[in-house]
Amino acid sequence: MNSNTHSPNPITAQFNRSMRKSMIDITQHQVAVLIKVPHTQQGQKLLKTLEGQIKEELSSRNTAYFFSEFERHKNGLWLIGTRK
């Protein structure tokens, strides 16, 4: 058995697939971030644990904006930042 090959974790693979579909729209007065919510419960739990880190990273990279809390609309999480 080759120790370099491993099967990917299906939860992580599905989570990463959802994250690849995320979008960020930066305008002069607003930053809008859309994160697609994973279909699986485990993927949603993983996203929930990372929400604080995502918000902190966006805040540190876009210091001219105040960010609200995440809001869920259908199958997406929105994070809206407005200019200070």
DSSP file (Angstrom, degrees, kcal/mol; ACC not computed):
  #  RESIDUE AA STRUCTURE BP1 BP2  ACC     N-H-->O    O-->H-N    N-H-->O    O-->H-N    TCO  KAPPA ALPHA  PHI   PSI    X-CA   Y-CA   Z-CA
    1    1 A M              0   0    0      0, 0.0     2,-0.6     0, 0.0     3,-0.0   0.000 360.0 360.0 360.0 132.4    0.0    0.0    0.0
    2    2 A N    >   -     0   0    0      1,-0.1     3,-0.9     2,-0.0     0, 0.0  -0.706 360.0-157.3 -82.9 121.0    1.3    3.4   -1.0
    3    3 A S  T 3  S+     0   0    0     -2,-0.6    -1,-0.1     1,-0.2     0, 0.0   0.607  86.6  67.8 -76.1 -10.7    1.3    5.7    2.0
    4    4 A N  T 3  S+     0   0    0      2,-0.0     2,-0.4    -3,-0.0    -1,-0.2   0.670  88.7  75.0 -82.8 -16.7    1.3    8.8   -0.2
    5    5 A T    <   +     0   0    0     -3,-0.9     2,-0.3     2,-0.0     0, 0.0  -0.782  57.5 164.6 -98.4 140.7   -2.2    8.2   -1.5
    6    6 A H        -     0   0    0     -2,-0.4    -3,-0.0     0, 0.0    -2,-0.0  -0.987  38.4-110.6-147.9 154.2   -5.3    8.8    0.6
    7    7 A S        -     0   0    0     -2,-0.3     2,-0.0     1,-0.1    -2,-0.0  -0.714  41.1-113.2 -86.8 137.1   -8.9    9.1    0.0
    8    8 A P        -     0   0    0      0, 0.0    -1,-0.1     0, 0.0     3,-0.0  -0.358  30.4-105.0 -69.5 148.3  -10.3   12.6    0.5
    9    9 A N     >  -     0   0    0      1,-0.2     4,-2.6    -2,-0.0     5,-0.2  -0.612  25.9-145.4 -69.8 122.0  -12.7   13.3    3.4
   10   10 A P  H  > S+     0   0    0      0, 0.0     4,-2.2     0, 0.0     5,-0.2   0.824  97.5  53.5 -64.2 -30.3  -16.1   13.6    1.7
   11   11 A I  H  > S+     0   0    0      2,-0.2     4,-2.3     1,-0.2     5,-0.1   0.940 112.4  43.3 -68.0 -46.3  -17.2   16.3    4.2
   12   12 A T  H  > S+     0   0    0      2,-0.2     4,-2.9     1,-0.2     5,-0.2   0.894 113.2  52.6 -65.0 -40.4  -14.2   18.4    3.5
   13   13 A A  H  X S+     0   0    0     -4,-2.6     4,-1.9     2,-0.2    -2,-0.2   0.915 112.0  44.7 -62.7 -43.4  -14.5   17.9   -0.2
   14   14 A Q  H  X S+     0   0    0     -4,-2.2     4,-1.7     2,-0.2    -1,-0.2   0.882 113.6  50.9 -69.0 -38.2  -18.2   19.0   -0.2
   15   15 A F  H  X S+     0   0    0     -4,-2.3     4,-2.2     2,-0.2    -2,-0.2   0.935 110.9  48.1 -62.7 -47.3  -17.4   22.0    2.1
   16   16 A N  H  X S+     0   0    0     -4,-2.9     4,-1.9     1,-0.2    -2,-0.2   0.858 107.3  56.6 -63.4 -35.5  -14.6   23.1   -0.3
   17   17 A R  H  < S+     0   0    0     -4,-1.9     4,-0.5    -5,-0.2    -1,-0.2   0.904 109.5  45.9 -62.1 -41.5  -16.9   22.7   -3.3
   18   18 A S  H >< S+     0   0    0     -4,-1.7     3,-1.2     1,-0.2    18,-0.6   0.897 110.0  53.8 -67.4 -40.4  -19.3   25.1   -1.6
   19   19 A M  H >< S+     0   0    0     -4,-2.2     3,-1.8     1,-0.3    -2,-0.2   0.831  98.9  62.8 -65.7 -32.0  -16.5   27.6   -0.7
   20   20 A R  T 3< S+     0   0    0     -4,-1.9    -1,-0.3     1,-0.3    -2,-0.2   0.730  98.3  58.1 -64.7 -20.0  -15.3   27.7   -4.3
   21   21 A K  T <  S+     0   0    0     -3,-1.2    -1,-0.3    -4,-0.5    -2,-0.2   0.300  80.9 120.4 -93.3   9.4  -18.7   29.2   -5.2
   22   22 A S    <   -     0   0    0     -3,-1.8     2,-0.3    13,-0.1    13,-0.2  -0.384  46.3-158.9 -72.1 152.4  -18.3   32.2   -2.8
   23   23 A M  E     -A   34   0A   0     11,-2.5    11,-2.9    -2,-0.1     2,-0.4  -0.978  11.4-161.9-135.2 147.3  -18.4   35.7   -4.2
   24   24 A I  E     -A   33   0A   0     -2,-0.3     2,-0.5     9,-0.2     9,-0.2  -0.998   3.8-168.7-128.7 129.1  -17.1   39.1   -3.0
   25   25 A D  E     -A   32   0A   0      7,-3.0     7,-2.7    -2,-0.4     2,-0.6  -0.964   6.4-171.3-119.2 113.4  -18.4   42.3   -4.5
   26   26 A I  E     +A   31   0A   0     -2,-0.5     5,-0.2     5,-0.2     2,-0.2  -0.924  12.6 165.1-109.9 119.1  -16.4   45.4   -3.5
   27   27 A T        -     0   0    0      3,-3.1    -2,-0.0    -2,-0.6     0, 0.0  -0.603  53.3 -90.0-118.1-176.7  -17.8   48.8   -4.4
   28   28 A Q  S    S+     0   0    0     -2,-0.2     3,-0.1     1,-0.2    -2,-0.0   0.852 123.7  23.1 -65.5 -34.1  -17.0   52.3   -3.2
   29   29 A H  S    S+     0   0    0      1,-0.2    54,-1.8    53,-0.1     2,-0.3   0.515 124.4  33.9-111.1  -7.4  -19.6   52.3   -0.4
   30   30 A Q  E     - B   0  82A   0     52,-0.2    -3,-3.1    35,-0.1     2,-0.5  -0.999  50.1-153.3-153.6 148.2  -20.1   48.6    0.3
   31   31 A V  E     -AB  26  81A   0     50,-2.8    50,-3.4    -2,-0.3     2,-0.5  -0.996  19.7-170.0-119.6 124.8  -18.5   45.1    0.5
   32   32 A A  E     -AB  25  80A   0     -7,-2.7    -7,-3.0    -2,-0.5     2,-0.5  -0.972   1.3-170.1-119.4 127.5  -20.9   42.2    0.0
   33   33 A V  E     -AB  24  79A   0     46,-2.3    46,-2.1    -2,-0.5     2,-0.5  -0.970   1.8-168.2-119.1 126.5  -19.8   38.6    0.6
   34   34 A L  E     -AB  23  78A   0    -11,-2.9   -11,-2.5    -2,-0.5     2,-0.5  -0.970   3.3-174.2-115.3 123.3  -21.9   35.6   -0.4
   35   35 A I  E     - B   0  77A   0     42,-2.6    42,-3.0    -2,-0.5     2,-0.3  -0.976  24.5-129.5-117.2 122.0  -20.9   32.2    0.9
   36   36 A K  E     - B   0  76A   0    -18,-0.6    40,-0.3    -2,-0.5   -15,-0.1  -0.537  24.5-126.2 -71.1 130.2  -22.8   29.2   -0.4
   37   37 A V        -     0   0    0     38,-2.4     7,-0.1    -2,-0.3    -1,-0.1  -0.631  25.8-116.3 -79.6 129.2  -24.0   27.1    2.5
   38   38 A P        -     0   0    0      0, 0.0   -23,-0.1     0, 0.0    -1,-0.1  -0.259  15.2-130.3 -61.5 153.2  -23.0   23.4    2.1
   39   39 A H  S    S+     0   0    0    -25,-0.1     2,-0.1     4,-0.1    -2,-0.0   0.821  82.7  78.9 -75.3 -32.4  -25.8   20.9    1.7
   40   40 A T  S  > S-     0   0    0      1,-0.1     4,-2.1   -29,-0.1     5,-0.2  -0.457  80.0-129.4 -83.9 151.5  -24.7   18.5    4.4
   41   41 A Q  H  > S+     0   0    0      1,-0.2     4,-2.2     2,-0.2     5,-0.1   0.876 110.4  52.3 -63.9 -38.4  -25.2   19.0    8.1
   42   42 A Q  H  > S+     0   0    0      2,-0.2     4,-2.1     1,-0.2    -1,-0.2   0.897 109.4  49.5 -66.1 -39.5  -21.5   18.4    8.8
   43   43 A G  H  > S+     0   0    0      2,-0.2     4,-2.2     1,-0.2    -2,-0.2   0.886 110.7  50.0 -65.2 -39.1  -20.5   21.0    6.2
   44   44 A Q  H  X S+     0   0    0     -4,-2.1     4,-2.3     2,-0.2    -2,-0.2   0.879 109.8  51.1 -66.1 -38.0  -22.9   23.5    7.7
   45   45 A K  H  X S+     0   0    0     -4,-2.2     4,-1.8     2,-0.2    -2,-0.2   0.901 109.5  50.4 -65.5 -40.8  -21.4   22.9   11.2
   46   46 A L  H  X S+     0   0    0     -4,-2.1     4,-1.1     2,-0.2    -2,-0.2   0.914 111.0  48.8 -62.7 -43.6  -17.9   23.4    9.8
   47   47 A L  H  X S+     0   0    0     -4,-2.2     4,-0.9     1,-0.2     3,-0.5   0.904 108.2  54.6 -62.8 -41.2  -19.0   26.7    8.2
   48   48 A K  H >< S+     0   0    0     -4,-2.3     3,-0.5     1,-0.2     4,-0.4   0.879 107.2  50.5 -60.7 -38.5  -20.6   27.8   11.4
   49   49 A T  H 3< S+     0   0    0     -4,-1.8     4,-0.3     1,-0.2    -1,-0.2   0.762 112.8  47.1 -71.4 -23.4  -17.3   27.2   13.3
   50   50 A L  H 3X S+     0   0    0     -4,-1.1     4,-2.5    -3,-0.5    -1,-0.2   0.518  83.4  94.4 -95.2  -6.0  -15.4   29.3   10.8
   51   51 A E  H <X S+     0   0    0     -4,-0.9     4,-2.6    -3,-0.5     5,-0.2   0.899  85.7  49.1 -55.0 -45.5  -17.8   32.3   10.6
   52   52 A G  H  > S+     0   0    0     -4,-0.4     4,-2.3     1,-0.2    -1,-0.2   0.897 112.3  47.7 -62.3 -41.2  -15.8   34.3   13.2
   53   53 A Q  H  > S+     0   0    0     -4,-0.3     4,-2.3     2,-0.2    -1,-0.2   0.882 111.6  50.7 -67.9 -38.1  -12.5   33.7   11.4
   54   54 A I  H  X S+     0   0    0     -4,-2.5     4,-2.4     2,-0.2    -2,-0.2   0.941 112.4  46.2 -63.8 -47.5  -13.9   34.6    8.0
   55   55 A K  H  X S+     0   0    0     -4,-2.6     4,-2.5    -5,-0.2    -2,-0.2   0.909 112.9  50.0 -62.6 -42.6  -15.4   37.9    9.4
   56   56 A E  H  X S+     0   0    0     -4,-2.3     4,-2.2    -5,-0.2    -1,-0.2   0.906 111.1  49.2 -62.6 -42.4  -12.1   38.7   11.2
   57   57 A E  H  X S+     0   0    0     -4,-2.3     4,-1.6     2,-0.2    -2,-0.2   0.919 112.6  46.9 -64.5 -44.2  -10.1   38.0    8.0
   58   58 A L  H  X S+     0   0    0     -4,-2.4     4,-1.7     1,-0.2    -2,-0.2   0.898 111.8  51.5 -64.9 -39.9  -12.3   40.2    5.9
   59   59 A S  H  < S+     0   0    0     -4,-2.5     6,-0.2     1,-0.2    -1,-0.2   0.890 110.2  48.4 -63.9 -39.5  -12.3   43.0    8.5
   60   60 A S  H  < S+     0   0    0     -4,-2.2     3,-0.4     1,-0.2    -1,-0.2   0.809 114.8  45.1 -72.9 -27.8   -8.5   43.0    8.6
   61   61 A R  H  < S+     0   0    0     -4,-1.6     2,-0.3     1,-0.2    -1,-0.2   0.712 120.1  40.2 -86.2 -20.8   -8.2   43.1    4.8
   62   62 A N    ><  +     0   0    0     -4,-1.7     3,-1.4    -5,-0.2    -1,-0.2  -0.672  66.9 164.8-126.9  74.8  -10.8   45.8    4.3
   63   63 A T  T 3   +     0   0    0     -3,-0.4    -1,-0.1    -2,-0.3    -4,-0.1   0.639  67.8  67.8 -71.7 -14.4  -10.2   48.2    7.2
   64   64 A A  T 3  S+     0   0    0     -3,-0.1    20,-2.6    19,-0.1     2,-0.4   0.386  94.5  72.9 -85.2   5.5  -12.3   51.0    5.7
   65   65 A Y  E <   -C   83   0A   0     -3,-1.4     2,-0.4    18,-0.3    18,-0.2  -0.929  68.5-141.1-126.1 144.8  -15.5   49.0    6.2
   66   66 A F  E     -C   82   0A   0     16,-3.3    16,-2.4    -2,-0.4     2,-0.4  -0.864  26.9-146.1 -94.0 135.6  -17.7   48.0    9.2
   67   67 A F  E     -C   81   0A   0     -2,-0.4    14,-0.2    14,-0.3     3,-0.1  -0.880   3.8-147.5-109.8 136.9  -19.1   44.5    8.8
   68   68 A S        -     0   0    0     12,-2.6     2,-0.1    -2,-0.4     3,-0.1  -0.150  37.3 -81.4 -80.1-176.9  -22.5   43.2   10.0
   69   69 A E        -     0   0    0      1,-0.1    11,-0.4    10,-0.1    -1,-0.2  -0.462  58.9 -83.0 -80.2 162.6  -23.2   39.7   11.3
   70   70 A F        -     0   0    0     -2,-0.1     2,-0.4     9,-0.1     9,-0.2  -0.436  44.6-161.4 -65.2 138.5  -23.8   36.9    8.8
   71   71 A E  E     -D   78   0A   0      7,-2.5     7,-3.3    -2,-0.1     2,-0.5  -0.991   9.8-139.4-123.3 132.4  -27.4   36.7    7.5
   72   72 A R  E     +D   77   0A   0     -2,-0.4     2,-0.4     5,-0.2     5,-0.2  -0.800  21.1 176.6 -95.7 128.8  -28.7   33.6    5.9
   73   73 A H  E >   -D   76   0A   0      3,-2.6     3,-1.5    -2,-0.5     2,-0.3  -0.960  63.8 -55.6-129.5 111.9  -30.9   33.9    2.8
   74   74 A K  T 3  S-     0   0    0     -2,-0.4    -2,-0.0     1,-0.3     0, 0.0  -0.389 123.8 -11.8  55.0-114.2  -32.0   30.6    1.3
   75   75 A N  T 3  S+     0   0    0     -2,-0.3   -38,-2.4    -3,-0.1     2,-0.3   0.019 123.5  76.1-106.4  28.8  -28.8   28.7    0.6
   76   76 A G  E <   -BD  36  73A   0     -3,-1.5    -3,-2.6   -40,-0.3     2,-0.5  -0.986  64.4-140.5-139.2 149.9  -26.3   31.5    1.1
   77   77 A L  E     -BD  35  72A   0    -42,-3.0   -42,-2.6    -2,-0.3     2,-0.4  -0.934  22.9-157.3-105.4 128.6  -24.7   33.4    3.9
   78   78 A W  E     -BD  34  71A   0     -7,-3.3    -7,-2.5    -2,-0.5     2,-0.4  -0.882  12.0-173.7-108.6 137.6  -24.4   37.2    3.3
   79   79 A L  E     -B   33   0A   0    -46,-2.1   -46,-2.3    -2,-0.4     2,-0.5  -0.984  12.5-164.9-127.3 118.3  -21.9   39.4    5.1
   80   80 A I  E     -B   32   0A   0     -2,-0.4   -12,-2.6   -11,-0.4     2,-0.4  -0.891   4.9-169.0-111.2 130.9  -22.3   43.1    4.3
   81   81 A G  E     -BC  31  67A   0    -50,-3.4   -50,-2.8    -2,-0.5     2,-0.3  -0.964   4.6-161.2-116.9 134.8  -19.7   45.8    5.0
   82   82 A T  E     -BC  30  66A   0    -16,-2.4   -16,-3.3    -2,-0.4   -52,-0.2  -0.875  31.3 -96.6-114.4 149.6  -20.4   49.5    4.8
   83   83 A R  E       C   0  65A   0    -54,-1.8   -18,-0.3    -2,-0.3   -19,-0.1  -0.329 360.0 360.0 -65.1 140.5  -17.8   52.2    4.5
   84   84 A K              0   0    0    -20,-2.6    -1,-0.2    -2,-0.0   -19,-0.1   0.465 360.0 360.0 -68.6 360.0  -16.8   53.9    7.8
